[in-house]
Amino acid sequence: MKVPTMAEMMAEGKTPEVLFWVGCAGSFDDRAKKITKAFVKILNEAKVEYAVLGTEESCSGDPAKRAGNEFLFQMQAMTNIEVLNAYEVKKIVTACPHCYNTIKNEYPELGGDYEVMHHTQFLKTLLDEGKITIEGGKYSGKRITFHDPCYLGRANNIYEAPRELIRKLEVELIEMKRCKSNGLCCGAGGAQMFKDSEKGDKEIFVERTEEAIEVEPHIIATGCPFCNTMMTDGVKNKEKEEEIKVLDIAELIANANDL
């Protein structure tokens, strides 16, 4: 797949419409790379002028900040802001709510002011503008439940964009008992993803997966690479891999349209 970098675009004297911020998970995690590829396929299909930073992109600093290392966070953030400002980036889209929240809400006080969109918001915009069409395809009639990522939902009040995209797939959208502003964390946020769980009766990802299984979905849809990992682990924990798939909304759209 041909994915242009900002350096290549600038060398040709072009300014892309948006910068696609891939994030650590989307760059290095084998499962999350599939989400990145699905989103890139949609961008290409919609003929969006975009670019990535490539090797110039560093971690947004979210895990360091949530784990309490403010100094490391500011170092990582300042490095990224210098690169972004050097390229005069105006608009950023990312498939990671952690990167979204950090760049949107925490970079401005360090000198990084950008219009930041989560990929579900951006896809909704492309749909509204007629640049992409969404069909049910292989997912028509399936039961899908959506797990709200903490940093997309409760932190930034984005609940409808992902759900509107799911409804376009001609599926039955079923809500878990805890959803939207009352949603339950998957257990990965706050850098918990990178450490062993503390003592307790049950891991959060198991609790959340049980809530998803209760509504008997064919697919658990996610909008965050961390949530995707945790819900996938939960489905494996319950030995339900054959019946229930865990897919990002970008993958649902790309697969349904056979991109």
Secondary structure, 3 states (H helix, E strand, C coil): CCCCEHHHHHHCCCCCCEEEECHHHHHHCHHHHHHHHHHHHHHHHCCCCEEECHHHCCCCCHHHHHCCCHHHHHHHHHHHHHHHHHCCCCEEEECCHHHHHHHHHCCHHHCCCCEEEEHHHHHHHHHHCCCCCCCCHHHCCCEEEECCCCCCCCCCCCCHHHHHHHHCCCCEECCCCCCHHHCCCCCCCCCHHHCCCCCCCCCHHHHHHHHHHHCCCCEEEECCHHHHHHHHHHHHHCCCCCCCEEEEHHHHHHHHCCC
